[in-house]
Amino acid sequence: MKKYKVVITPFAADNIREAYEWFQIESPHYAGQWLDGIRSAILGLDAVPKSHALAPENEAFSEEIRQLMFGTGKRWRIFFTVEKSTVYVLHVRHGSRNYWFPEE
């Protein structure tokens, strides 16, 4: 099976860091578990990333935007694109937030 390189963009890394910092304040016992889980989910994109659905926002972007859902309940949305043999994680957003658009 082909393995893809997974690259987390600086914007997505900031999203993850900000969410983790919020969890450290709101639910410190869960923060580390969340961070480990989301990292594992993202790194799992190295195999068959195109098996994940196109994001509802896909039409608003010039490149194909897919999403990986993470967590339970109001899940996190991990937006990414695939270029050749590389997966670029573009944005991480809580599922309760509005849609993501290119100008954000």
ABEGO torsion letter per residue (X at the ends): XBBBBBBBBAAAAAAAAAAAAAAAAABAAAAAAAAAAAAAAAAAAABGAAABBBBAAAAABABBBBBBBBEBEBBBBBBBBBBEABBBBABBBBAABBBBBAAX
